[in-house]
Amino acid sequence: MSRMRRAALCTIFLFAVIVAPAAAHGGSPKYLSVYNGLKPAVPGIKAQVLGFDNQYELINKSGKTVLIYGYQHEPYGRILPDGTVQVNTRSPAYYLNQDRAGTTTVPATANPHAPPQWKAQDKTSRFTWHDHRMHWMGTAAPKQVTDKHKKTKIFDYAIPISVGGRQANLTGTLFWRGTPKGAPVGAIVALAVVVIAAVAFAAWVRRRRRSGDDGTSPPPALHEPPPQRDRSGAEAW
């Protein structure tokens, strides 16, 4: 593979690293949902926000059953001690969480008071879900945002769970991210890509020069083979 091609592939890879996290999740780059911690804290439980304000990821290494509650405090999802991840298909939250606006039709079979009907998802000890409690549901900016260029707190929130029967809350805060005036997020990403491409190209040029080939040297001249001589010393062709 040529150095030019390697440099180009490196640039594409770095571009993907920058852009992919924003594209992979359906969160809004205008907002930032920040996980503040589990209260009270429980050893072996980790959580984080994915995609600005789009999803929660909870990892259970506590050796106990972790239960995540829905919007009517019904069992919604759980992680068993052996790492099995399950979701309750009778929980209205199972359907409401299918889209960001919460407009998915909830079937009549979904009843927050009915016994859970657990559906296994995987065995990774990791439950990832969209939760409407962690983001702004409106289409217009919140009233707290008086300056769209300034980072602004919107609200604090708590998502109830239980660990081994002990009640706890995933706590967090939703912010309006804000952007510097004249520097939208898209322009910042584009600038970063250009800088990365320029650095990769400059590195490629330096390597070419160090190897003695700057890409402009003419190809080596073709020489005729030296004349062959017979045993008498006369040139023979």
N, C-alpha and C positions, 0 to 999 in steps of 0.2 A: 504494500500500500504506500502511495506517495506521501511525502510530508504535507503537501497541500491538502490532500484528501483527509489525512489525519487531523489537520488543523480545523478543517471544515466540520468534520464529525464531532470534534471536541466542542466547537462552538454550538452545534446543534444540541449536544448533550447538556451543556450548561444552560442553554435557553430553556430546555425542558425542565431542568431542576428548578429554575426560577418560576416558570409559568405554571407547571403541572399542579403544584399544591393549590393554586387558586382555581384551576379548571377542574380538578378532580372532584371537588365538592361543590354543592350548590349553594354555598353561603354567599352573603352579600359583603363585598369589600368595603361598603360604607360603615359596617358595624364590626365590633370586636367583642365577642363573649369571652370573658376571662374566668377560668376556674379558680376559685379561692381556697378550695380544700374541703375535705370531708369533716363534718362536725356532728358528734365528736369523732376524733380520728380513730381509725382502726388499722392495725398493722396488716400489711398484705394487700391493701386496696389502693389501686392507682387509677387516676382518671385524668382526662385531658379533653380539650375542645378541638375539633377538627373543622377546617374550612371556615374560618372567621367566626361564624355564629351558626353553623349548620348541624353539627353532630357532636354527641358525647361518645367517648370511648372509655369504658370501664374495664379494668383488668382485675380479676379476683385470684389472688394467691394466698388467701387467708386460711384456706382449709375449711371454710364454712360456706353455707348457701347464702348468696347475695340476691336480694329481691328488689327490683326496681318497680315503683308504683306509677300507675297511670294518672290521668287527670281527675278521676273520681276516687282516687286512692285504691283502685283495684290492682291486683297483681298484673303486671304488664310483661316484664322480662325477668329472667333469673339465670344465675350462673351457679352450677352445682360444685361441690368440693372437688370432683374429679375433672372439672373443666368443661363439662357439657353446658352449652348455651341454649336456652329455650325461650320462646316467646308465646304468650297467651293469646290465641286467636279469638278468644271471647272478649278480650279487652277492647273497648272502643279506641283506645290510644293506638292499637296495632294498625288500625285503618286511617285514623286522623294523621298519623305520622308519615303516611306515604307521600305527602306533598307538603311543601313549605307553607302553603296557605291554609292547610287543614280542610280542604274542600272535598276530599275523598268520601264517597257515600259509606256510611256505617251500616252494615247489614243488620237485620233484625236478630240474627243469631248472636250478635255482640251484646253482652249484658254484663255490666260491671259487678253485678251481684251474683252471677252464676258461678258455679265451680270452674276453675281455670281449665282450659283445654290446651295443654302444652305441646308446642311443636318444636322439635329439635332443629337447631341451625348448624351447629358445628361443635367441636370439642377443643376450642382454643383458649378457654378461660377469658375470652375477650368479647364483650357485648358492645356493639356500636349501633346507635339509634339517633334519629332526629327527634328533638324535643322542643315543642312550641314554647316552653317556659323559659328557654334560653335566648330567644330572639324577639325582635319587634314584629308584630303581626300586621301592622298597618302598612299602607302603600305610601302615605305621606310621611315626611320627617316628623319625629316626635316633637312635642311642644317644648321640650327641654332644649332643643337645638335652636339657639338664637343666632349662632354663627357657624355656618357649615364648614368652615375651615379650621374650627377649633375642636379638639377632643372634648367630648361631653359625656358625663355619666347619665345613663337613661334610667336604669333601675337595678336593684339587687334581686336575686332570685334564689330559690332553694328547690331542689328536686329530691323528694323523699325516697329513701331506700331502707332496707334492713339487712343486717349482717348477722347471720346466726340467730335471728329473731330480735336482735337489738336495733332499735330505730336510729337512723342517722339521716343527714341531708348532704347532698352535693351542693355546695354553695358557690355562687358566682355573681359576676357583675357584667351588665351589658353596657358598652360604650358606643357612642357615635365616634368613629375614628378621626374624622376631620382630615383635611389635606392642606398643605401649604398653598397659599394663593399663587396661582399661575403654575402650579406643579401637580396636575392630576396624576392619579395612580398609574394610568396607562402610559403616560409620557415617561414616568420614572422607570417603569419596566422596560420600555423601548430603549431608553438611554442606557440602561444597564446592559442590554443585549448588544448594543453598538460598541460599548466599551470592551466587553468580553471578546467580541469579534476582532476588534482592533488589537487587543493584547495577543490573541492567538496568532494573528497574521504577523505581528512584529516578531514574535518568538520564532515563527517559521522562517522569516527572512534572515534572522540572526543565525539560525542553524545552517542555512544555505551558504551564508557568507563564510562561516567558520570552516565549512567543508570545502571551500574554494570554488563553490558553484553558486553564483548569484542569479542564475537563470538566464543570463544574457550572453554567456560565453559561446562562441561558435563551436560546432562539433569538431572533434579532432580531425586533422587532415588525413586523407587516405594516402599511404605511401606505396610505391611500387615495391615488390619484393626485391631484395638485393640480388645482383647477378650471381649466377652459379658458375663456378670455375671447375674445369676438368683437371685432371692430374698434371697436365703440362703447364698449368697456370693461365691458359687462355679462357676468356669468358665464354661461357656456353649458355644458351637459352633453351 
